[in-house]
Amino acid sequence: MAAPLTWKRLLFSVYTPALSWVFTRISDRFFKTHDQRRGSTVLLSAPLLAEADPAPVASSRPPGFTGAEGLHTRFHWMSDHVPAFRVPGGHIHILYSPDEFYQTMKALIKTAKSRVVMASLYLGTGPLEQDLVDCMEEALERSQGEDAPDLKVSFLLDYTRGSRGKHNSRTMLLPLLQRFPEQMRVSLYHTPDLRGLMRLLVPERFNETIGVQHIKAYLFDNSLIISGANLSDSYFTNRQDRYVLLEDCQEVADFFAELVGAVGDVSLQLQPDNSVHMMEGMVHPYKGNRADFSASAQRWIMDVVNTARVRQSMLEAESSEVPDCDGTVPNDTWIFPLVQMKPLGIYLDEQVTKRLLAEAGGDSTVYLTSGYFNLTRTYMQLVLRAAADYRILMASPEVNGFFGAKGVAGAIPEAYVHLARQFYNKVNQQGQQSRVHLHEYHRPDWTFHAKGLWYYVRERDRPCLTLIGSPNFGYRSVHRDLEAQIAIVTENEELQNQLQQEQEMLYQSSTEVSSSTFNQPNRYVKLWVKLVTPLIKNFF
């Protein structure tokens, strides 16, 4: 009986994401009448198995640019969508390794005086994560030695991932919440798409495929780290990601503190007894009306974005005629925070990314990387139709985070090989192989999780723009999860050097993909994986 039982489990595991789509539809139909009686219509999630072809994005870019104002002119259209923060490039530092990321966070926690804000998918449960929690406990203890403790610690995590197992993110943080209830806050975001029948039937191991809180922002007083890395031991040791530290950039830090706070406000609040409840007056994400929750959350979060955008626009107008007050610290860099929360009707990152890819002309080279190479159809077609040169870095099967996993999850690297081969074939079929190149990252005993891009313009040997943060350029990032990244546009030579060093470090550990790559034995893709991939590719 063992063999048939294993086969049944295999089928169930493979088709769980696809069945989730069916459960979504059944659940929506089941609750539709109830929702309509309350005067609202159920918001259906975006199509899961198809995307519309991208509409042409009009280009308003002049043909050539030089100097700081040229870059400002070329990319400042982003401020039509999101706030634009002008900062000294010398305050921005690229971190290159997991250990540097981890040690920097610990050091900044120990010196924090007013606030620590941590937004991540989850907090791990190992010794390194416990050491991070202990640093926060020490900082909170020190603050209580003052007459009026000012230090506040706030966590924003995903409910499903943070609640998995008996020992989880919640139990890691409960001691701090119990000991410092007035200074500690833990918010657990729950997607509104996991509800009803589907919430009852989808196993714990798979429920995060429906949608999660995926923002990775770590804030310490007025300094901020934006990354794609989670708070887990592998991300502190041997899982390569990207990390940027914005040191003493108060306006940007304030924005992200308010953004994370707004998402926290529409999330479940962890209590000292490990129960959860919503803040008074807030719509429940899976018990309340789906449309009401999304509309309320959208207003709450977009108020932060729009208020900051108007404020920064006014500040720029006031200072446009005034030179930098300190010539030794020029404000030669712009930060554009890009937010994507499609379940809540927020798609700012998607708008900016599409235009950036569409306007990448023949004078541009784009280095784009994703730990999980699964471009949306829109992004794929924009890359194939663009005039720019593209160098796309992805994980080889051996450094994929699912490599060696038990059960069906162990076949996920094969699915990514299949998707990469399909894209590679499209590049060749359309005669774009001289312009679009694929690379695979290799590193023994490491995994690869880096995402973002570096943008070069003609006659410049260093990047003038980078995107860095949580999005992977895939369907999940666009349609399912809460994401945030920043666009950094800079004329600062030292910062450009750092970005160049980061790009070279990652690509030097890669090999270019050719037709022979897919003929290697470790690139063999089983037939059932090829058949299932179209059904589940929008869930990972």
Salt bridges, closest charged atoms under 4 A:
GLU69 OE1 - HIS72 ND1 3.98
ASP131 OD2 - LYS106 NZ 2.70
GLU137 OE2 - ARG179 NH1 2.81
GLU141 OE2 - ARG179 NH1 2.61
ASP193 OD1 - ARG290 NH2 2.77
GLU208 OE2 - ARG161 NH1 3.29
GLU208 OE1 - ARG164 NH2 2.18
ASP241 OD2 - HIS449 ND1 2.49
ASP241 OD2 - LYS451 NZ 3.84
GLU247 OE1 - HIS93 NE2 2.98
ASP254 OD1 - ARG115 NH2 2.68
ASP265 OD1 - ARG185 NH2 2.68
ASP292 OD2 - ARG38 NH2 3.79
GLU316 OE2 - HIS72 NE2 3.23
GLU316 OE1 - HIS76 NE2 3.25
GLU350 OE1 - LYS342 NZ 3.03
GLU359 OE2 - ARG355 NE 2.83
ASP363 OD2 - ARG61 NH1 3.68
ASP363 OD2 - ARG74 NH1 3.25
GLU414 OE2 - LYS526 NZ 2.53
GLU440 OE1 - HIS442 NE2 3.88
GLU440 OE1 - ARG523 NH2 2.32
ASP461 OD1 - ARG462 NE 3.66
ASP481 OD1 - ARG476 NH2 2.87
GLU483 OE1 - HIS214 ND1 2.76
GLU491 OE2 - ARG460 NH2 3.11
GLU502 OE2 - ARG242 NE 2.90
GLU512 OE2 - HIS437 ND1 2.63
